[in-house]
């Protein structure tokens, strides 16, 4: 499947944007489907860290384990789903704009499917995410720019 990709410009420095989006406890604040986030262990977020993100998919709440596989502040990060029938692989990048006081953030999401996920991803997950991602980025922009 092809990646779902969205880009938005945010009037905040790349360091500020990166810090906020990689603090995964903030996910429910700006992502519609994120219900809760629970770290696995108590170590600070590093490559190899795992979190359980509970998402509302359709009418169900589904916990999914996600692993941090890339963390390159303040430029990029990658989160990979490691369980479940539909596993999201998210790659985020942040580019400085102008004199570094603004940022361009791009999120790219691909799905890996297993078993029933081969049916669920195209029927439920992809359509939901296609609608949700632009709204999520707008909400993030509002929060970071103080307009939410």
C-alpha positions in Angstrom: 0.0 0.0 0.0 1.2 3.5 -0.7 1.9 5.9 2.2 -0.5 8.5 3.4 1.4 11.7 3.6 0.5 15.1 5.0 2.6 18.3 5.4 1.9 21.5 7.5 3.8 24.7 8.2 3.9 25.6 11.9 5.0 29.0 13.3 7.3 27.4 15.9 10.9 26.5 15.9 11.8 22.9 14.8 13.1 22.1 18.3 9.7 23.1 19.8 7.7 21.0 17.3 10.0 18.0 17.6 9.9 18.1 21.4 6.1 18.2 21.5 5.4 15.5 18.8 8.0 13.1 20.2 6.6 13.4 23.8 4.1 10.6 23.0 2.0 11.5 26.1 0.7 14.4 23.9 -0.8 12.1 21.2 -4.3 12.2 22.6 -4.2 16.0 22.7 -3.7 16.3 18.9 -4.7 12.9 17.3 -8.4 12.2 17.1 -8.1 8.4 17.3 -5.5 8.3 20.1 -7.4 7.5 23.4 -4.4 6.9 25.7 -0.6 6.3 25.7 1.2 4.1 28.2 5.0 3.8 28.2 6.4 0.3 28.5 8.9 0.8 31.3 10.0 4.1 32.9 13.1 5.0 30.9 13.2 8.2 28.9 12.2 8.0 25.3 15.0 6.6 23.1 15.4 4.4 20.1 14.1 1.0 21.3 11.5 2.5 23.7 8.0 1.1 23.4 4.6 2.6 24.2 1.1 1.1 24.1 -1.2 3.5 22.2 -4.9 2.8 22.5 -6.7 4.0 19.4 -10.4 4.2 18.5 -10.7 2.5 15.2 -14.3 2.5 14.0 -16.3 1.8 17.2 -13.6 -0.1 19.0 -10.7 0.9 21.2 -7.6 -1.2 20.3 -4.3 -1.1 22.1 -1.2 -1.2 19.9 2.4 -1.5 20.8 4.7 1.0 19.0 8.5 1.1 19.1 10.7 4.1 18.5 13.1 3.1 15.7 14.5 6.5 14.8 15.0 9.7 16.9 17.1 12.4 15.3 16.3 15.7 17.1 15.0 18.1 15.8 14.8 16.6 12.3 13.1 13.2 12.2 11.6 10.3 14.1 10.1 7.0 13.2 7.6 4.9 15.1 6.8 1.3 14.1 3.8 -0.8 15.2 5.0 -4.2 16.4 1.8 -6.1 17.1 -1.8 -6.4 15.9 -3.3 -7.1 12.5 -2.7 -3.6 11.3 0.6 -2.0 12.2 1.3 1.6 11.5 4.8 2.8 10.5 5.0 6.6 11.0 7.9 8.7 9.8 8.0 12.3 10.7 10.3 15.0 9.4 10.7 18.7 10.4 12.4 21.3 8.2 13.3 24.8 9.4 11.7 27.6 7.5 12.9 31.2 7.1 15.3 32.0 9.8 14.5 28.8 11.8 11.5 30.4 13.7 9.0 28.3 11.7 8.8 24.7 10.7 7.5 22.4 8.0 6.4 19.1 9.4 5.7 16.1 7.2 4.1 12.9 8.5 4.1 9.7 6.4 2.1 6.6 7.5 2.3 3.2 5.9 0.5 0.1 7.0 1.7 -3.5 7.4 -1.1 -6.0 7.6 -1.4 -9.5 9.0 -4.3 -11.9 8.9 -7.7 -10.0 9.2 -5.7 -6.8 8.9 -5.5 -7.4 5.1 -9.3 -6.8 5.1 -9.5 -4.2 7.9 -6.8 -1.8 6.6 -8.4 -0.9 3.2 -11.9 -0.9 4.6 -11.5 0.8 7.9 -8.0 2.0 8.9 -6.9 3.8 5.7 -10.2 5.7 5.1 -10.2 6.8 8.7 -6.6 7.9 8.7 -6.9 9.7 5.3 -9.7 11.9 6.9 -8.0 12.2 10.3 -4.4 13.2 9.4 -5.1 16.6 8.0 -7.3 17.5 11.0 -4.7 16.1 13.3 -2.0 18.4 11.8 -4.3 21.4 12.0 -5.0 20.6 15.7 -1.3 20.3 16.3 -0.6 23.6 14.6 -3.3 25.3 16.7 -1.9 23.9 19.9 1.7 24.8 19.1 0.8 28.3 17.9 -1.5 28.9 20.8 -4.7 29.0 18.8 -6.4 25.9 20.1 
